[in-house]
Amino acid sequence: MPRFTILAKPIDMSDGFKDFFDTIGLTGGGLVTKGIAAVIAVIAVHMMMKASNDPKTALRKGAASVGTLFVAVILALYGDTLFSTVTNPQG
């Protein structure tokens, strides 16, 4: 009979999604922010693929797509912090 090694303590998730998001360290708002960032990143990649062969146009569209991708990365990294200051004002 094989021996099982317990790698992590079992977690009671009877409260549903709240427990799940707590275990992965993400709130509902954070999940929405990551989803929005993912959609913006897909749009930026699509913009990169649509660059033309004309150097001027390609440079302009490429710069816009890189800027859009930068916004998506910043939103993915710091979006939950940015939006939490709007929804939970301090002071």
PyMOL Python script that loads the backbone (N, CA, C, O; Angstrom):
from pymol import cmd

cmd.read_pdbstr("""\
ATOM      1  N   MET A   1       0.843  -1.174   0.000  1.00  0.00           N
ATOM      2  CA  MET A   1       0.000   0.000   0.000  1.00  0.00           C
ATOM      3  C   MET A   1       0.895   1.245   0.000  1.00  0.00           C
ATOM      4  O   MET A   1       1.793   1.370   0.832  1.00  0.00           O
ATOM      5  N   PRO A   2       0.640   2.172  -0.948  1.00  0.00           N
ATOM      6  CA  PRO A   2       1.494   3.360  -1.022  1.00  0.00           C
ATOM      7  C   PRO A   2       1.262   4.306   0.151  1.00  0.00           C
ATOM      8  O   PRO A   2       0.161   4.407   0.691  1.00  0.00           O
ATOM      9  N   ARG A   3       2.322   4.984   0.519  1.00  0.00           N
ATOM     10  CA  ARG A   3       2.224   5.980   1.583  1.00  0.00           C
ATOM     11  C   ARG A   3       2.006   7.345   0.960  1.00  0.00           C
ATOM     12  O   ARG A   3       2.657   7.695  -0.025  1.00  0.00           O
ATOM     13  N   PHE A   4       1.093   8.118   1.529  1.00  0.00           N
ATOM     14  CA  PHE A   4       0.804   9.455   1.038  1.00  0.00           C
ATOM     15  C   PHE A   4       1.510  10.472   1.916  1.00  0.00           C
ATOM     16  O   PHE A   4       1.540  10.335   3.139  1.00  0.00           O
ATOM     17  N   THR A   5       2.070  11.475   1.298  1.00  0.00           N
ATOM     18  CA  THR A   5       2.702  12.567   2.004  1.00  0.00           C
ATOM     19  C   THR A   5       1.789  13.783   1.912  1.00  0.00           C
ATOM     20  O   THR A   5       1.423  14.205   0.815  1.00  0.00           O
ATOM     21  N   ILE A   6       1.425  14.339   3.044  1.00  0.00           N
ATOM     22  CA  ILE A   6       0.574  15.520   3.061  1.00  0.00           C
ATOM     23  C   ILE A   6       1.466  16.741   2.895  1.00  0.00           C
ATOM     24  O   ILE A   6       2.316  17.029   3.738  1.00  0.00           O
ATOM     25  N   LEU A   7       1.256  17.457   1.784  1.00  0.00           N
ATOM     26  CA  LEU A   7       2.096  18.607   1.480  1.00  0.00           C
ATOM     27  C   LEU A   7       1.556  19.902   2.089  1.00  0.00           C
ATOM     28  O   LEU A   7       2.323  20.818   2.384  1.00  0.00           O
ATOM     29  N   ALA A   8       0.256  19.976   2.274  1.00  0.00           N
ATOM     30  CA  ALA A   8      -0.341  21.194   2.816  1.00  0.00           C
ATOM     31  C   ALA A   8      -1.474  20.825   3.755  1.00  0.00           C
ATOM     32  O   ALA A   8      -2.098  19.772   3.619  1.00  0.00           O
ATOM     33  N   LYS A   9      -1.725  21.697   4.697  1.00  0.00           N
ATOM     34  CA  LYS A   9      -2.812  21.490   5.632  1.00  0.00           C
ATOM     35  C   LYS A   9      -4.140  21.644   4.892  1.00  0.00           C
ATOM     36  O   LYS A   9      -4.287  22.585   4.112  1.00  0.00           O
ATOM     37  N   PRO A  10      -5.099  20.766   5.106  1.00  0.00           N
ATOM     38  CA  PRO A  10      -6.391  20.906   4.425  1.00  0.00           C
ATOM     39  C   PRO A  10      -7.083  22.213   4.822  1.00  0.00           C
ATOM     40  O   PRO A  10      -7.001  22.655   5.968  1.00  0.00           O
ATOM     41  N   ILE A  11      -7.762  22.814   3.853  1.00  0.00           N
ATOM     42  CA  ILE A  11      -8.452  24.081   4.064  1.00  0.00           C
ATOM     43  C   ILE A  11      -9.941  23.851   3.890  1.00  0.00           C
ATOM     44  O   ILE A  11     -10.377  23.244   2.912  1.00  0.00           O
ATOM     45  N   ASP A  12     -10.718  24.343   4.850  1.00  0.00           N
ATOM     46  CA  ASP A  12     -12.165  24.242   4.765  1.00  0.00           C
ATOM     47  C   ASP A  12     -12.684  25.325   3.824  1.00  0.00           C
ATOM     48  O   ASP A  12     -12.560  26.516   4.111  1.00  0.00           O
ATOM     49  N   MET A  13     -13.264  24.908   2.701  1.00  0.00           N
ATOM     50  CA  MET A  13     -13.790  25.863   1.726  1.00  0.00           C
ATOM     51  C   MET A  13     -15.306  25.751   1.631  1.00  0.00           C
ATOM     52  O   MET A  13     -15.878  25.834   0.544  1.00  0.00           O
ATOM     53  N   SER A  14     -15.942  25.563   2.767  1.00  0.00           N
ATOM     54  CA  SER A  14     -17.391  25.421   2.760  1.00  0.00           C
ATOM     55  C   SER A  14     -18.111  26.749   2.533  1.00  0.00           C
ATOM     56  O   SER A  14     -19.310  26.758   2.254  1.00  0.00           O
ATOM     57  N   ASP A  15     -17.394  27.873   2.649  1.00  0.00           N
ATOM     58  CA  ASP A  15     -18.019  29.173   2.413  1.00  0.00           C
ATOM     59  C   ASP A  15     -17.997  29.585   0.947  1.00  0.00           C
ATOM     60  O   ASP A  15     -18.468  30.671   0.610  1.00  0.00           O
ATOM     61  N   GLY A  16     -17.466  28.749   0.078  1.00  0.00           N
ATOM     62  CA  GLY A  16     -17.531  29.010  -1.357  1.00  0.00           C
ATOM     63  C   GLY A  16     -16.383  29.843  -1.881  1.00  0.00           C
ATOM     64  O   GLY A  16     -15.233  29.678  -1.474  1.00  0.00           O
ATOM     65  N   PHE A  17     -16.720  30.753  -2.804  1.00  0.00           N
ATOM     66  CA  PHE A  17     -15.693  31.505  -3.513  1.00  0.00           C
ATOM     67  C   PHE A  17     -14.892  32.439  -2.621  1.00  0.00           C
ATOM     68  O   PHE A  17     -13.728  32.705  -2.919  1.00  0.00           O
ATOM     69  N   LYS A  18     -15.465  32.942  -1.547  1.00  0.00           N
ATOM     70  CA  LYS A  18     -14.730  33.839  -0.660  1.00  0.00           C
ATOM     71  C   LYS A  18     -13.501  33.141  -0.099  1.00  0.00           C
ATOM     72  O   LYS A  18     -12.413  33.716  -0.074  1.00  0.00           O
ATOM     73  N   ASP A  19     -13.673  31.901   0.352  1.00  0.00           N
ATOM     74  CA  ASP A  19     -12.521  31.144   0.859  1.00  0.00           C
ATOM     75  C   ASP A  19     -11.502  30.881  -0.241  1.00  0.00           C
ATOM     76  O   ASP A  19     -10.296  30.960  -0.010  1.00  0.00           O
ATOM     77  N   PHE A  20     -11.987  30.572  -1.428  1.00  0.00           N
ATOM     78  CA  PHE A  20     -11.073  30.306  -2.540  1.00  0.00           C
ATOM     79  C   PHE A  20     -10.222  31.523  -2.856  1.00  0.00           C
ATOM     80  O   PHE A  20      -9.004  31.410  -2.997  1.00  0.00           O
ATOM     81  N   PHE A  21     -10.863  32.704  -2.970  1.00  0.00           N
ATOM     82  CA  PHE A  21     -10.112  33.911  -3.293  1.00  0.00           C
ATOM     83  C   PHE A  21      -9.179  34.302  -2.157  1.00  0.00           C
ATOM     84  O   PHE A  21      -8.111  34.861  -2.407  1.00  0.00           O
ATOM     85  N   ASP A  22      -9.558  34.020  -0.908  1.00  0.00           N
ATOM     86  CA  ASP A  22      -8.662  34.296   0.211  1.00  0.00           C
ATOM     87  C   ASP A  22      -7.420  33.425   0.159  1.00  0.00           C
ATOM     88  O   ASP A  22      -6.329  33.884   0.497  1.00  0.00           O
ATOM     89  N   THR A  23      -7.571  32.167  -0.264  1.00  0.00           N
ATOM     90  CA  THR A  23      -6.408  31.277  -0.305  1.00  0.00           C
ATOM     91  C   THR A  23      -5.440  31.662  -1.412  1.00  0.00           C
ATOM     92  O   THR A  23      -4.233  31.472  -1.260  1.00  0.00           O
ATOM     93  N   ILE A  24      -5.942  32.205  -2.535  1.00  0.00           N
ATOM     94  CA  ILE A  24      -5.023  32.619  -3.595  1.00  0.00           C
ATOM     95  C   ILE A  24      -4.610  34.075  -3.447  1.00  0.00           C
ATOM     96  O   ILE A  24      -3.840  34.592  -4.256  1.00  0.00           O
ATOM     97  N   GLY A  25      -5.123  34.737  -2.410  1.00  0.00           N
ATOM     98  CA  GLY A  25      -4.712  36.113  -2.132  1.00  0.00           C
ATOM     99  C   GLY A  25      -5.293  37.123  -3.093  1.00  0.00           C
ATOM    100  O   GLY A  25      -4.636  38.106  -3.435  1.00  0.00           O
ATOM    101  N   LEU A  26      -6.516  36.895  -3.534  1.00  0.00           N
ATOM    102  CA  LEU A  26      -7.125  37.776  -4.516  1.00  0.00           C
ATOM    103  C   LEU A  26      -8.552  38.062  -4.104  1.00  0.00           C
ATOM    104  O   LEU A  26      -9.283  37.157  -3.703  1.00  0.00           O
ATOM    105  N   THR A  27      -8.942  39.301  -4.202  1.00  0.00           N
ATOM    106  CA  THR A  27     -10.321  39.667  -3.894  1.00  0.00           C
ATOM    107  C   THR A  27     -11.132  39.656  -5.185  1.00  0.00           C
ATOM    108  O   THR A  27     -10.575  39.501  -6.272  1.00  0.00           O
ATOM    109  N   GLY A  28     -12.422  39.819  -5.066  1.00  0.00           N
ATOM    110  CA  GLY A  28     -13.268  39.888  -6.254  1.00  0.00           C
ATOM    111  C   GLY A  28     -12.897  41.065  -7.134  1.00  0.00           C
ATOM    112  O   GLY A  28     -12.859  40.944  -8.359  1.00  0.00           O
ATOM    113  N   GLY A  29     -12.622  42.206  -6.512  1.00  0.00           N
ATOM    114  CA  GLY A  29     -12.187  43.381  -7.266  1.00  0.00           C
ATOM    115  C   GLY A  29     -10.849  43.162  -7.939  1.00  0.00           C
ATOM    116  O   GLY A  29     -10.632  43.613  -9.063  1.00  0.00           O
ATOM    117  N   GLY A  30      -9.957  42.474  -7.259  1.00  0.00           N
ATOM    118  CA  GLY A  30      -8.656  42.166  -7.855  1.00  0.00           C
ATOM    119  C   GLY A  30      -8.779  41.239  -9.039  1.00  0.00           C
ATOM    120  O   GLY A  30      -8.036  41.358 -10.013  1.00  0.00           O
ATOM    121  N   LEU A  31      -9.722  40.309  -8.958  1.00  0.00           N
ATOM    122  CA  LEU A  31      -9.948  39.384 -10.066  1.00  0.00           C
ATOM    123  C   LEU A  31     -10.475  40.130 -11.285  1.00  0.00           C
ATOM    124  O   LEU A  31     -10.057  39.859 -12.411  1.00  0.00           O
ATOM    125  N   VAL A  32     -11.390  41.069 -11.064  1.00  0.00           N
ATOM    126  CA  VAL A  32     -11.919  41.873 -12.168  1.00  0.00           C
ATOM    127  C   VAL A  32     -10.802  42.718 -12.776  1.00  0.00           C
ATOM    128  O   VAL A  32     -10.718  42.851 -13.997  1.00  0.00           O
ATOM    129  N   THR A  33      -9.953  43.282 -11.938  1.00  0.00           N
ATOM    130  CA  THR A  33      -8.842  44.095 -12.431  1.00  0.00           C
ATOM    131  C   THR A  33      -7.894  43.257 -13.277  1.00  0.00           C
ATOM    132  O   THR A  33      -7.422  43.723 -14.314  1.00  0.00           O
ATOM    133  N   LYS A  34      -7.605  42.024 -12.853  1.00  0.00           N
ATOM    134  CA  LYS A  34      -6.730  41.148 -13.641  1.00  0.00           C
ATOM    135  C   LYS A  34      -7.388  40.780 -14.965  1.00  0.00           C
ATOM    136  O   LYS A  34      -6.714  40.669 -15.989  1.00  0.00           O
ATOM    137  N   GLY A  35      -8.710  40.592 -14.943  1.00  0.00           N
ATOM    138  CA  GLY A  35      -9.424  40.286 -16.176  1.00  0.00           C
ATOM    139  C   GLY A  35      -9.380  41.441 -17.158  1.00  0.00           C
ATOM    140  O   GLY A  35      -9.180  41.237 -18.355  1.00  0.00           O
ATOM    141  N   ILE A  36      -9.567  42.651 -16.657  1.00  0.00           N
ATOM    142  CA  ILE A  36      -9.499  43.833 -17.518  1.00  0.00           C
ATOM    143  C   ILE A  36      -8.100  43.986 -18.087  1.00  0.00           C
ATOM    144  O   ILE A  36      -7.946  44.312 -19.264  1.00  0.00           O
ATOM    145  N   ALA A  37      -7.077  43.756 -17.271  1.00  0.00           N
ATOM    146  CA  ALA A  37      -5.698  43.852 -17.743  1.00  0.00           C
ATOM    147  C   ALA A  37      -5.419  42.801 -18.815  1.00  0.00           C
ATOM    148  O   ALA A  37      -4.703  43.075 -19.778  1.00  0.00           O
ATOM    149  N   ALA A  38      -5.979  41.603 -18.654  1.00  0.00           N
ATOM    150  CA  ALA A  38      -5.780  40.558 -19.662  1.00  0.00           C
ATOM    151  C   ALA A  38      -6.425  40.939 -20.984  1.00  0.00           C
ATOM    152  O   ALA A  38      -5.848  40.702 -22.045  1.00  0.00           O
ATOM    153  N   VAL A  39      -7.611  41.525 -20.933  1.00  0.00           N
ATOM    154  CA  VAL A  39      -8.281  41.955 -22.164  1.00  0.00           C
ATOM    155  C   VAL A  39      -7.482  43.065 -22.846  1.00  0.00           C
ATOM    156  O   VAL A  39      -7.326  43.053 -24.067  1.00  0.00           O
ATOM    157  N   ILE A  40      -6.978  44.015 -22.074  1.00  0.00           N
ATOM    158  CA  ILE A  40      -6.173  45.097 -22.651  1.00  0.00           C
ATOM    159  C   ILE A  40      -4.885  44.530 -23.267  1.00  0.00           C
ATOM    160  O   ILE A  40      -4.445  45.005 -24.314  1.00  0.00           O
ATOM    161  N   ALA A  41      -4.283  43.528 -22.632  1.00  0.00           N
ATOM    162  CA  ALA A  41      -3.069  42.918 -23.180  1.00  0.00           C
ATOM    163  C   ALA A  41      -3.362  42.213 -24.504  1.00  0.00           C
ATOM    164  O   ALA A  41      -2.556  42.276 -25.432  1.00  0.00           O
ATOM    165  N   VAL A  42      -4.505  41.547 -24.592  1.00  0.00           N
ATOM    166  CA  VAL A  42      -4.876  40.891 -25.855  1.00  0.00           C
ATOM    167  C   VAL A  42      -5.085  41.929 -26.949  1.00  0.00           C
ATOM    168  O   VAL A  42      -4.684  41.716 -28.093  1.00  0.00           O
ATOM    169  N   ILE A  43      -5.708  43.050 -26.605  1.00  0.00           N
ATOM    170  CA  ILE A  43      -5.894  44.132 -27.580  1.00  0.00           C
ATOM    171  C   ILE A  43      -4.546  44.669 -28.039  1.00  0.00           C
ATOM    172  O   ILE A  43      -4.359  44.939 -29.225  1.00  0.00           O
ATOM    173  N   ALA A  44      -3.598  44.828 -27.108  1.00  0.00           N
ATOM    174  CA  ALA A  44      -2.268  45.341 -27.466  1.00  0.00           C
ATOM    175  C   ALA A  44      -1.538  44.378 -28.399  1.00  0.00           C
ATOM    176  O   ALA A  44      -0.897  44.810 -29.357  1.00  0.00           O
ATOM    177  N   VAL A  45      -1.632  43.087 -28.129  1.00  0.00           N
ATOM    178  CA  VAL A  45      -0.982  42.101 -29.007  1.00  0.00           C
ATOM    179  C   VAL A  45      -1.637  42.128 -30.386  1.00  0.00           C
ATOM    180  O   VAL A  45      -0.950  42.018 -31.401  1.00  0.00           O
ATOM    181  N   HIS A  46      -2.951  42.271 -30.427  1.00  0.00           N
ATOM    182  CA  HIS A  46      -3.653  42.373 -31.709  1.00  0.00           C
ATOM    183  C   HIS A  46      -3.196  43.614 -32.470  1.00  0.00           C
ATOM    184  O   HIS A  46      -3.033  43.570 -33.689  1.00  0.00           O
ATOM    185  N   MET A  47      -2.991  44.712 -31.761  1.00  0.00           N
ATOM    186  CA  MET A  47      -2.496  45.933 -32.405  1.00  0.00           C
ATOM    187  C   MET A  47      -1.099  45.715 -32.978  1.00  0.00           C
ATOM    188  O   MET A  47      -0.775  46.241 -34.043  1.00  0.00           O
ATOM    189  N   MET A  48      -0.272  44.941 -32.275  1.00  0.00           N
ATOM    190  CA  MET A  48       1.078  44.668 -32.784  1.00  0.00           C
ATOM    191  C   MET A  48       1.030  43.833 -34.060  1.00  0.00           C
ATOM    192  O   MET A  48       1.829  44.036 -34.974  1.00  0.00           O
ATOM    193  N   MET A  49       0.095  42.901 -34.115  1.00  0.00           N
ATOM    194  CA  MET A  49      -0.005  42.037 -35.286  1.00  0.00           C
ATOM    195  C   MET A  49      -0.532  42.784 -36.507  1.00  0.00           C
ATOM    196  O   MET A  49      -0.320  42.345 -37.637  1.00  0.00           O
ATOM    197  N   LYS A  50      -1.206  43.891 -36.299  1.00  0.00           N
ATOM    198  CA  LYS A  50      -1.797  44.657 -37.390  1.00  0.00           C
ATOM    199  C   LYS A  50      -0.851  45.732 -37.924  1.00  0.00           C
ATOM    200  O   LYS A  50      -1.270  46.554 -38.739  1.00  0.00           O
ATOM    201  N   ALA A  51       0.383  45.749 -37.500  1.00  0.00           N
ATOM    202  CA  ALA A  51       1.326  46.760 -37.978  1.00  0.00           C
ATOM    203  C   ALA A  51       1.562  46.564 -39.475  1.00  0.00           C
ATOM    204  O   ALA A  51       1.669  45.434 -39.951  1.00  0.00           O
ATOM    205  N   SER A  52       1.642  47.661 -40.205  1.00  0.00           N
ATOM    206  CA  SER A  52       1.772  47.580 -41.661  1.00  0.00           C
ATOM    207  C   SER A  52       3.236  47.517 -42.078  1.00  0.00           C
ATOM    208  O   SER A  52       4.143  47.523 -41.245  1.00  0.00           O
ATOM    209  N   ASN A  53       3.437  47.455 -43.381  1.00  0.00           N
ATOM    210  CA  ASN A  53       4.809  47.404 -43.915  1.00  0.00           C
ATOM    211  C   ASN A  53       5.415  48.791 -44.082  1.00  0.00           C
ATOM    212  O   ASN A  53       6.630  48.916 -44.232  1.00  0.00           O
ATOM    213  N   ASP A  54       4.604  49.817 -44.058  1.00  0.00           N
ATOM    214  CA  ASP A  54       5.097  51.190 -44.155  1.00  0.00           C
ATOM    215  C   ASP A  54       5.809  51.547 -42.852  1.00  0.00           C
ATOM    216  O   ASP A  54       5.216  51.430 -41.780  1.00  0.00           O
ATOM    217  N   PRO A  55       7.077  51.983 -42.926  1.00  0.00           N
ATOM    218  CA  PRO A  55       7.831  52.236 -41.685  1.00  0.00           C
ATOM    219  C   PRO A  55       7.211  53.275 -40.756  1.00  0.00           C
ATOM    220  O   PRO A  55       7.210  53.085 -39.540  1.00  0.00           O
ATOM    221  N   LYS A  56       6.680  54.376 -41.309  1.00  0.00           N
ATOM    222  CA  LYS A  56       6.094  55.410 -40.458  1.00  0.00           C
ATOM    223  C   LYS A  56       4.865  54.885 -39.728  1.00  0.00           C
ATOM    224  O   LYS A  56       4.722  55.066 -38.519  1.00  0.00           O
ATOM    225  N   THR A  57       3.993  54.242 -40.468  1.00  0.00           N
ATOM    226  CA  THR A  57       2.766  53.715 -39.873  1.00  0.00           C
ATOM    227  C   THR A  57       3.080  52.600 -38.890  1.00  0.00           C
ATOM    228  O   THR A  57       2.468  52.510 -37.826  1.00  0.00           O
ATOM    229  N   ALA A  58       4.033  51.755 -39.247  1.00  0.00           N
ATOM    230  CA  ALA A  58       4.403  50.647 -38.361  1.00  0.00           C
ATOM    231  C   ALA A  58       4.986  51.171 -37.054  1.00  0.00           C
ATOM    232  O   ALA A  58       4.699  50.632 -35.985  1.00  0.00           O
ATOM    233  N   LEU A  59       5.800  52.218 -37.134  1.00  0.00           N
ATOM    234  CA  LEU A  59       6.385  52.793 -35.927  1.00  0.00           C
ATOM    235  C   LEU A  59       5.305  53.413 -35.040  1.00  0.00           C
ATOM    236  O   LEU A  59       5.334  53.254 -33.819  1.00  0.00           O
ATOM    237  N   ARG A  60       4.363  54.111 -35.649  1.00  0.00           N
ATOM    238  CA  ARG A  60       3.287  54.742 -34.881  1.00  0.00           C
ATOM    239  C   ARG A  60       2.399  53.681 -34.226  1.00  0.00           C
ATOM    240  O   ARG A  60       2.091  53.775 -33.038  1.00  0.00           O
ATOM    241  N   LYS A  61       1.991  52.678 -34.999  1.00  0.00           N
ATOM    242  CA  LYS A  61       1.129  51.630 -34.443  1.00  0.00           C
ATOM    243  C   LYS A  61       1.881  50.774 -33.425  1.00  0.00           C
ATOM    244  O   LYS A  61       1.302  50.340 -32.429  1.00  0.00           O
ATOM    245  N   GLY A  62       3.153  50.535 -33.669  1.00  0.00           N
ATOM    246  CA  GLY A  62       3.946  49.757 -32.721  1.00  0.00           C
ATOM    247  C   GLY A  62       4.120  50.474 -31.397  1.00  0.00           C
ATOM    248  O   GLY A  62       4.032  49.864 -30.332  1.00  0.00           O
ATOM    249  N   ALA A  63       4.367  51.774 -31.470  1.00  0.00           N
ATOM    250  CA  ALA A  63       4.514  52.551 -30.235  1.00  0.00           C
ATOM    251  C   ALA A  63       3.199  52.584 -29.455  1.00  0.00           C
ATOM    252  O   ALA A  63       3.203  52.496 -28.227  1.00  0.00           O
ATOM    253  N   ALA A  64       2.084  52.710 -30.158  1.00  0.00           N
ATOM    254  CA  ALA A  64       0.782  52.709 -29.483  1.00  0.00           C
ATOM    255  C   ALA A  64       0.508  51.351 -28.838  1.00  0.00           C
ATOM    256  O   ALA A  64      -0.033  51.285 -27.735  1.00  0.00           O
ATOM    257  N   SER A  65       0.879  50.277 -29.519  1.00  0.00           N
ATOM    258  CA  SER A  65       0.625  48.952 -28.947  1.00  0.00           C
ATOM    259  C   SER A  65       1.539  48.669 -27.752  1.00  0.00           C
ATOM    260  O   SER A  65       1.115  48.026 -26.792  1.00  0.00           O
ATOM    261  N   VAL A  66       2.774  49.140 -27.800  1.00  0.00           N
ATOM    262  CA  VAL A  66       3.673  48.961 -26.656  1.00  0.00           C
ATOM    263  C   VAL A  66       3.173  49.776 -25.465  1.00  0.00           C
ATOM    264  O   VAL A  66       3.236  49.313 -24.326  1.00  0.00           O
ATOM    265  N   GLY A  67       2.682  50.977 -25.722  1.00  0.00           N
ATOM    266  CA  GLY A  67       2.106  51.789 -24.646  1.00  0.00           C
ATOM    267  C   GLY A  67       0.877  51.131 -24.038  1.00  0.00           C
ATOM    268  O   GLY A  67       0.691  51.154 -22.821  1.00  0.00           O
ATOM    269  N   THR A  68       0.042  50.546 -24.884  1.00  0.00           N
ATOM    270  CA  THR A  68      -1.146  49.845 -24.390  1.00  0.00           C
ATOM    271  C   THR A  68      -0.749  48.629 -23.565  1.00  0.00           C
ATOM    272  O   THR A  68      -1.355  48.349 -22.530  1.00  0.00           O
ATOM    273  N   LEU A  69       0.260  47.914 -24.019  1.00  0.00           N
ATOM    274  CA  LEU A  69       0.744  46.757 -23.263  1.00  0.00           C
ATOM    275  C   LEU A  69       1.326  47.186 -21.919  1.00  0.00           C
ATOM    276  O   LEU A  69       1.145  46.495 -20.916  1.00  0.00           O
ATOM    277  N   PHE A  70       2.020  48.317 -21.894  1.00  0.00           N
ATOM    278  CA  PHE A  70       2.553  48.849 -20.640  1.00  0.00           C
ATOM    279  C   PHE A  70       1.427  49.165 -19.655  1.00  0.00           C
ATOM    280  O   PHE A  70       1.527  48.860 -18.466  1.00  0.00           O
ATOM    281  N   VAL A  71       0.361  49.776 -20.160  1.00  0.00           N
ATOM    282  CA  VAL A  71      -0.795  50.081 -19.299  1.00  0.00           C
ATOM    283  C   VAL A  71      -1.397  48.796 -18.754  1.00  0.00           C
ATOM    284  O   VAL A  71      -1.784  48.744 -17.586  1.00  0.00           O
ATOM    285  N   ALA A  72      -1.482  47.761 -19.578  1.00  0.00           N
ATOM    286  CA  ALA A  72      -2.035  46.483 -19.127  1.00  0.00           C
ATOM    287  C   ALA A  72      -1.175  45.856 -18.031  1.00  0.00           C
ATOM    288  O   ALA A  72      -1.704  45.306 -17.065  1.00  0.00           O
ATOM    289  N   VAL A  73       0.131  45.937 -18.176  1.00  0.00           N
ATOM    290  CA  VAL A  73       1.030  45.360 -17.163  1.00  0.00           C
ATOM    291  C   VAL A  73       0.924  46.130 -15.851  1.00  0.00           C
ATOM    292  O   VAL A  73       0.856  45.523 -14.783  1.00  0.00           O
ATOM    293  N   ILE A  74       0.911  47.445 -15.920  1.00  0.00           N
ATOM    294  CA  ILE A  74       0.776  48.255 -14.704  1.00  0.00           C
ATOM    295  C   ILE A  74      -0.560  47.988 -14.034  1.00  0.00           C
ATOM    296  O   ILE A  74      -0.633  47.894 -12.809  1.00  0.00           O
ATOM    297  N   LEU A  75      -1.618  47.866 -14.827  1.00  0.00           N
ATOM    298  CA  LEU A  75      -2.932  47.575 -14.271  1.00  0.00           C
ATOM    299  C   LEU A  75      -2.964  46.199 -13.622  1.00  0.00           C
ATOM    300  O   LEU A  75      -3.598  46.022 -12.582  1.00  0.00           O
ATOM    301  N   ALA A  76      -2.291  45.224 -14.219  1.00  0.00           N
ATOM    302  CA  ALA A  76      -2.250  43.883 -13.636  1.00  0.00           C
ATOM    303  C   ALA A  76      -1.469  43.868 -12.323  1.00  0.00           C
ATOM    304  O   ALA A  76      -1.840  43.164 -11.384  1.00  0.00           O
ATOM    305  N   LEU A  77      -0.391  44.645 -12.261  1.00  0.00           N
ATOM    306  CA  LEU A  77       0.439  44.638 -11.058  1.00  0.00           C
ATOM    307  C   LEU A  77      -0.147  45.480  -9.923  1.00  0.00           C
ATOM    308  O   LEU A  77      -0.162  45.048  -8.770  1.00  0.00           O
ATOM    309  N   TYR A  78      -0.627  46.673 -10.249  1.00  0.00           N
ATOM    310  CA  TYR A  78      -1.022  47.616  -9.210  1.00  0.00           C
ATOM    311  C   TYR A  78      -2.488  48.020  -9.266  1.00  0.00           C
ATOM    312  O   TYR A  78      -2.896  48.921  -8.534  1.00  0.00           O
ATOM    313  N   GLY A  79      -3.293  47.384 -10.110  1.00  0.00           N
ATOM    314  CA  GLY A  79      -4.676  47.798 -10.296  1.00  0.00           C
ATOM    315  C   GLY A  79      -5.535  47.659  -9.062  1.00  0.00           C
ATOM    316  O   GLY A  79      -6.353  48.535  -8.780  1.00  0.00           O
ATOM    317  N   ASP A  80      -5.367  46.568  -8.312  1.00  0.00           N
ATOM    318  CA  ASP A  80      -6.193  46.398  -7.110  1.00  0.00           C
ATOM    319  C   ASP A  80      -5.872  47.469  -6.075  1.00  0.00           C
ATOM    320  O   ASP A  80      -6.769  47.914  -5.358  1.00  0.00           O
ATOM    321  N   THR A  81      -4.617  47.892  -5.981  1.00  0.00           N
ATOM    322  CA  THR A  81      -4.244  48.971  -5.066  1.00  0.00           C
ATOM    323  C   THR A  81      -4.801  50.309  -5.547  1.00  0.00           C
ATOM    324  O   THR A  81      -5.305  51.104  -4.753  1.00  0.00           O
ATOM    325  N   LEU A  82      -4.706  50.546  -6.842  1.00  0.00           N
ATOM    326  CA  LEU A  82      -5.215  51.812  -7.383  1.00  0.00           C
ATOM    327  C   LEU A  82      -6.717  51.930  -7.194  1.00  0.00           C
ATOM    328  O   LEU A  82      -7.205  52.980  -6.774  1.00  0.00           O
ATOM    329  N   PHE A  83      -7.459  50.869  -7.497  1.00  0.00           N
ATOM    330  CA  PHE A  83      -8.910  50.944  -7.405  1.00  0.00           C
ATOM    331  C   PHE A  83      -9.403  50.846  -5.965  1.00  0.00           C
ATOM    332  O   PHE A  83     -10.520  51.274  -5.676  1.00  0.00           O
ATOM    333  N   SER A  84      -8.607  50.297  -5.061  1.00  0.00           N
ATOM    334  CA  SER A  84      -9.053  50.223  -3.667  1.00  0.00           C
ATOM    335  C   SER A  84      -9.046  51.612  -3.026  1.00  0.00           C
ATOM    336  O   SER A  84      -9.818  51.868  -2.102  1.00  0.00           O
ATOM    337  N   THR A  85      -8.187  52.506  -3.508  1.00  0.00           N
ATOM    338  CA  THR A  85      -8.200  53.866  -2.963  1.00  0.00           C
ATOM    339  C   THR A  85      -9.432  54.626  -3.414  1.00  0.00           C
ATOM    340  O   THR A  85      -9.863  55.558  -2.735  1.00  0.00           O
ATOM    341  N   VAL A  86     -10.008  54.245  -4.552  1.00  0.00           N
ATOM    342  CA  VAL A  86     -11.214  54.908  -5.037  1.00  0.00           C
ATOM    343  C   VAL A  86     -12.440  54.394  -4.295  1.00  0.00           C
ATOM    344  O   VAL A  86     -13.321  55.174  -3.935  1.00  0.00           O
ATOM    345  N   THR A  87     -12.503  53.071  -4.061  1.00  0.00           N
ATOM    346  CA  THR A  87     -13.692  52.494  -3.428  1.00  0.00           C
ATOM    347  C   THR A  87     -13.672  52.577  -1.913  1.00  0.00           C
ATOM    348  O   THR A  87     -14.732  52.579  -1.287  1.00  0.00           O
ATOM    349  N   ASN A  88     -12.488  52.646  -1.307  1.00  0.00           N
ATOM    350  CA  ASN A  88     -12.374  52.739   0.151  1.00  0.00           C
ATOM    351  C   ASN A  88     -11.594  53.996   0.519  1.00  0.00           C
ATOM    352  O   ASN A  88     -10.413  53.898   0.852  1.00  0.00           O
ATOM    353  N   PRO A  89     -12.213  55.173   0.469  1.00  0.00           N
ATOM    354  CA  PRO A  89     -11.455  56.396   0.732  1.00  0.00           C
ATOM    355  C   PRO A  89     -10.967  56.466   2.178  1.00  0.00           C
ATOM    356  O   PRO A  89     -11.668  56.057   3.104  1.00  0.00           O
ATOM    357  N   GLN A  90      -9.785  56.977   2.352  1.00  0.00           N
ATOM    358  CA  GLN A  90      -9.186  57.147   3.678  1.00  0.00           C
ATOM    359  C   GLN A  90      -9.382  58.591   4.111  1.00  0.00           C
ATOM    360  O   GLN A  90      -9.303  59.503   3.288  1.00  0.00           O
ATOM    361  N   GLY A  91      -9.636  58.805   5.398  1.00  0.00           N
ATOM    362  CA  GLY A  91      -9.683  60.171   5.881  1.00  0.00           C
ATOM    363  C   GLY A  91     -11.027  60.532   6.357  1.00  0.00           C
ATOM    364  O   GLY A  91     -11.242  61.660   6.802  1.00  0.00           O
TER     365      GLY A  91
END
""", "prot")
cmd.dss("prot")
cmd.show_as("cartoon", "prot")
cmd.util.cbc("prot")
cmd.orient("prot")
